[in-house]
């Protein structure tokens, strides 16, 4: 279908959320205390297969098709590349995202450099220094098994529910986080800064975004998506939180802006993750809140901005976002809503952040009340503009103190209203200027920001390089590989009977082995070896295979692609 069917998203909202919850179990094998998170501890569920009895038989319905969550999703999900039947839709969508996310999160560190000591493993912060030991070393066995039991009960309740509650949905995600955040996703150094929660959450987020996009774009299950066709965008709800806080001249006003920004972000999060589950939050800072969504949700702008807008079919979602700002800010500020161009990575986030100040100027003010009501007040004519919001008018009033030049809304909500709230619990941070000023009656607003620009564009990553490579040998191997490709290409051109047998030794070249070892073991090396082994075996058996067999079809397909590769790469 040409457009996006928002009614499908509403209809299958519960099913999307159930699939999201179950997908968080996919990496459960990593909790095994005999693997990367080594510890002398007995778990009730230490592998994914231990969940079979709890998940098997549980089904969800998407686009009128039923999907059994164990047999056609979690069970042997790493075989997703071999799936052809559309009943494996969930497995394929998850596998595509997880395989890409694994490389983004961890790169390709050396297999022989492990986190030590082996039975006292620890997580690091992003700069490589110690953060905390894995949860198995900080909590007793019964406590951890209680967490697992609690997770099991929560998952059972969610899968049996016909109408998922937002608070319960947040709660189960928090339970996963409390457990997974204390475990390594990989025992190789220096990638012990990536917790199992961070890897699982991002893989699930990519899966959720892809599944929601598929449901929006289709009215029935047609075919399985191809790996290279699945891409994502980052949706940014951008507004200047720091600039808002700086508008206040009293602590209680600054606190109001800070609290409102948090409330708005949380409401938008609920809208986009639960009410219209198009993706998950992946980042928030003083420039806004950001979500990962499917490629098909945006239309690229016809300029050089690398930005996109939400498709017109999603106008309802955009309107609800603006209404959140209108209600929470009392019609004072609105966001700019942009998406990045589609990508198979997440570095487009950097582009949105770098251009945040420019995007602030493109906020959508379509909901703004434009009637300023100069004479529609019981207090008489307006006498000026509010010194806090800078938008609403100030009318004559009985206030004769320093608050006389702020509007009624800013006085009631940001000033007097904050005093009443502070009186409910005076143990919290002060809102009184007298408690802040120095001996000269001076105060200052100090804002601090951790500048991410050079980290996001990669410049600062040099400080984290710990791999030592012999780049002379590496360059030599690459040159050798290119030379071998050219040699085989020459043979290919001169051969009258082009077939794979004459290239039987190509896959065994040391230069290919050196090249493949530069990449992730599970993402590239293992699939490459499987394909190579399969083709070699087929070459040996070709004469004994029926001409219409599936294996002959695979061999012919590889044959065509291999010679296409030579045709392209041999001309480099």
GIZIUR-V158595 format. One record per helix or strand. SS is the DSSP state (H for helix, E for strand). FROM is the first residue (numbers start at 1). LEN is the number of residues. Records with the same first field share a line. If there is no record, write none. Layout:
SS = FROM-LEN, FROM-LEN
This chain:
H = 6-6, 13-11, 28-4, 48-8, 70-5, 77-6, 86-21, 135-3, 141-19, 166-15, 191-3, 196-22, 227-3, 241-5, 251-25, 295-3, 312-17, 348-7, 356-5, 402-4, 408-17, 433-3, 453-4, 459-6, 471-24, 500-4, 506-3, 510-7, 521-24, 550-20
E = 59-4, 65-4, 114-1, 122-3, 130-4, 184-1, 188-1, 195-1, 232-7, 280-6, 288-7, 298-3, 307-4, 336-5, 343-1, 382-4, 393-3
